[in-house]
Amino acid sequence: MRQLFFLIFTCITIPLAQAQTSENLDQDKLLQYYQAQQYTEAMQYLQTIYKDSTDLKKLKQLAYASLMADRLPEAEQHYLKLNRLLPEDPEVLSALGNISASYHQDERTKAYFLAVLKVDSNNFNANKQLAKLENDPESALKKAYLVRANQLNILDAEVSAELSDVYFRDNLFNKAREILKPALEADSTNLKLLNAKMPIHMAFKEYKEAIIIGKKLLAAKKNPSEQLLFQMAQSYRGVRDYKNAMVYFKLAIKEGISPKTATYYGLLGDAYENMNQNKEAIDVYKRGLLFENNGSLYYNIALVYEDKLNDKKNAASYYSQYLNSIKNPEKQRRHISYIKNKIEELKR
């Protein structure tokens, strides 16, 4: 947001410098605050000079300083005053739209940016923000906003990547690639653009190129997504490197499963136990064993076999599997000894 409004400063300070009369505004001091990015100090300094001002130029200065200081409530109040005085000013409307977006007030945000387009249909930011507010990725309106925003700025990575995805979903792969080209030429390492380009290479069966991009994305991400891992697996499969394909398929499967899945099955099994549906409880616990678990499921199954079903053979078997799952046996010597004695008793 700060970048978006920084240009406003130059438009405000020059006329203010020319308009200084009764106020003792130290323009050099204010500039020093801005250059040092001391926006809160700049805002506080202006507030001591422009108290309760209704002058347009002063209000703009106060609004800008408040915004840069991330004092959104004060900034909003100043911009609302400006909006009452300048109801069709696109800069003021955009500022209010961005502030509303920060509060996640989607309807207000949309209303402000639609108002911007009424007075300036070529406003890039308004088109971009309105596209974001369309939650349906297949919305014709979202596409229209993205197309217009892209026409106004073909180098914006976020817009280019989103519009490329729209064309990709429509199977317009050449168009998707064409949209990305200028933005990638300007910023070849942008992750949003690379994410959008990888599936396009795959669509054209350019698997080697997809793998190159995939490696760049993996290097930049500590926690790669299931989708990226799957794309890597598919790309390696495409070049018949089945060994690497298997590695990434396994990683994709692991990423696609919640680490809490085994816990959920454990709690579901416990619910069955409490309703005395013990066979169902064991079935659920065993399903949980397909996912990562800390050994507790083996223990739960053994207990059901021992206490509820009087099945000593299976109880001993699952107690043994539970022992094998213990990761730090040195710290659980007494417990391990107890379970071993229990197994011996069950085998008698």
C-alpha positions, 0 to 999 in steps of 0.5 A: 500500500505504501508504494501505491501512495508514495507518489501522492506525496510529491503531488501534495508537498509542492502546492503546500510549499507554495501555499504556506502562510500562517502555518509554521510548517517546516517543509525540510523537517517534514521531508526528513521524516519521510526520507527516514520513513518516520511516518508516525512522527510525520503524522504527529508533526502535521497534526500539531500544525493542521488541527481540525483543518478542512483545507483540501491540501492539508487534509491530503497531507494528513491523510497520506501521513496517517496512511503511511504510518499504518494508522488506518482509522485516522487515515480513513477519517481524513479520506472520508472528509476528502471524499465529502469534499471531492466525491469523484476524486479517484485517488481518494476513492482508491485510498478508501478502497484499499483501507476497506480491503485491509479491514476485509470489508469486501462490499465497501471495497467493491463499491469504492473501486466501482466508483473509481472506474466510473470516473477513470475506467483506465485505473489499473489498481481498481481493475486489479482489486475488483478482480480479486474481489470476484471469488469465483475463478471462472467468473466472466466478470473476474476475467474482464477485470483481469484482461483490462488490468493486463492491458493497462500493465502487462508487466504486473506479475500478479495480474499476469499469473491470474489471467494466465490461469484463467486461460489455462483453465479454458484450455487456451494454452497458447494464450496462457503462455502469451500473457506470461511472456512480457512479465517473465521477461521483466522478472524471470524469477517471480514465483507467481509467474513460474507457478503459472508457467509450469503447468503450461509446459506440462500441457505442451509435454515440455516436461524437461522445462517443467522440471527446471521450473519445478526445481526453482520453485522447490528451492524457494519454498520450505513447504512445497504444496501437494500440487507442486509435488504432483506436477514434479512427479508427473513431469518426471513420469513424462520423461520416463524417469520413474525413480524420481517420479515415485519419490515425488508421488510419495511426497505428494501423497504425504503432503495431501494427508493431514498429519492429524488424520491418524489422531482423528481415526483414533478419536473416532475409534474411541467413540465406537468403543464408548458405544461398545461397538468394539469391532467397528472401533478396531476397524477404524483404528486399523484404518488409522494405521495407514497414516502416520501415528505415534504408536497409540493406535496399536496400543488401542487395538491391543486393549480392545482385543484384550479387555473387550473381545478376550482375544489374547493372540491378537492382543499380544500381536498388537502389543508387540507392534506397539513396542516396535513403534516406540521411538525412544525406548531408553526413556520408557524402560518401565513402560516397555517392561510392563508391556513385555510382561503383559505379552508373556501373560497373554501367550500363556 
